């Protein structure tokens, strides 16, 4: 490297920086990083319905383990570590099954969002903040806003129409029962 600098190479020379990068990584590279990443990849599973964390961690470990996204093994690892219910929904809801890792990731995100929405609406509470944030990241519009007048008067149902008004029983009436 010193020889190249003395011979007139500039500090911006690509060949010089490539050589420096190789020398640096040879000296300071963790040789067990790939093995550790592969072990972590084998143990990785989606937890608590958090698809985003699972995908980000999977991609990071995939790169560290020197896999490419186009390898069939990468797609198989991704699918087998998803919850079974999510894989089944992807298979049942897709017109054509995704055949790439990115396609499967997108389908998993969409199906997990559908699951979160149906779960939230079945509880009659609308979408949770987590589901709303997830939908926003995916660019999906939600109809979670209530369109009512916050100043509207709450009507007391006790005195509407011909309904009898109920009062508390007196002690004399309670003894008769």
N, C-alpha and C positions, 0 to 999 in steps of 0.2 A: 504494500500500500504506500509506504514512504517513497518507494522507487517511482511510482506513478505521479505522486505529487511533485517530486523533483524534476520529472521529465516534462512537466508542463500541463498536466491534467488540472482542470479547474475543480473547485469544491462542489460544483453542481453536476459533475460527470456521473451518469447513470451507472456505468460499469464500476466506478469507484464505490458508489453507495451500495450496489448489489454485493460487492465483495465484503464491505463493512458489515452489512446486515447478516450475511452468512457467517462471518467470523463471530459476531456478537451472539447469534442464536446458537452456534456450536458451543460457545463458552458458557452461556447462561440458561440454556433450554432445560426444562424439567423433562428428563427422558421418560418418566413414569406418568406424565400428564395424560397421554393417550390411553394408557391402561386404566388409570383412575377414572377418566371420563367414560370409558366403555363400561366399567363396573357400575358407575352411577347411572348410566343409561339403562343398564339391565334392571336396576332397582326402581327406576322412575315409574310412577303411576300418577294419573290425574287424581287429585284429592279435593274433596269438598265442592265439586262442581266448578272448580277454578280452571277453566280451559285456557285462559290467557297465560297464566303462570306455567301450566304444563307445556304449552307450545313454546314459550320463550326458553324454558329450561331444556326442553328436548332439542331445539335448534342449537343452543349453545354447546350442549354435550356432544351433539352429532358432529359439529365442527371440530371440537377438541379431540374427538376420537378418530378424526380423519375420514369420516364418512362423507359422501356427497349426497345431496338431496335427491339425486336421480337414481341412486342405487335401490334395487328392489328390497334389499334387506332393511333399508331405512324406513321405507313405507310399512313394511311388515312390523317392525319394532313400534312404530307410532300407533298403528291400529291395535296391536295386542295389548298395549298399555292404557288404552282408553277403557272406560267402564263398558261392560257388555251391553247395557241398555242404550248407550250412545251409538255403538257400532250397529246395533239392530235398527235404530231409527234412521241412521244414514243409509243403510241397505234398503230399508222399506220405503223411504221417502224420495230416493234419487231415481230419476228416469234412467240415467246411465251412471254406473258407479265410477267415481273418480279413480284414475289410474296413476296419478302422480301424488307426491307428498303434499305439494301446495294445494292440489284439488281436494285431497282428503282433509287437510287442515281447514280449508274454507267450509267444507260440508260439516265438519265437526263443530265449528263456531256457529254456523246457522242453526244446526239442530239443537245445540245447547241453549241458544237464545230462545228457540221455540219452546223448549222444555221449561226454561225459567219463566217465560211469559205464561204458559198454561198453568204452571204451578202457582204463580202469583194470582192469576185471575180466578183460579179455583178457590183461593182463600178469600176472595172478594175484597182484596185490599189494593188492587191495582199493582203496578210494578214496583219492586223494591228499588232503592237507589242503585244497587249493584246491577240489576237488570237494565235499568235506564242508561247507566253509564256504558254498559256493554253494547246496547242497541245503538247508542250515539256513536261509539267507535266504529261500528259496522255500517253506519250511515242509514239505519233503519228508523223510520218515523214511527212513533208510538202515539197512541191516543189515550194517554194517561191523565190528561188534564181534565178536571171537572169544570164544566161551564155552568156555574150557578152564581147567583148574586150573593156576595158575602154579607150584604146588608139586609138580605131578605128576612122577614119576620118568621119565627118558628111558631106554627099554629098549634094550640093545645087541642088534642083530639078528644078530650073528655067531654066537651060541651058542643060537639058538632052534631047536627041532625037530631034524630029522635032517640038517641042513645040515653039510657038511664044513667044517672050519676050515682056512683057507688061511694058510700061513706064507711068509716070504720064502725064495727059493731060496738054497741054499748055493753057494759058489764052485765046488764039484765038479759040482753039478747044472747050473750055468750053462755050464760048459765042455762038457758033453754036448750042449747045444743047439747 
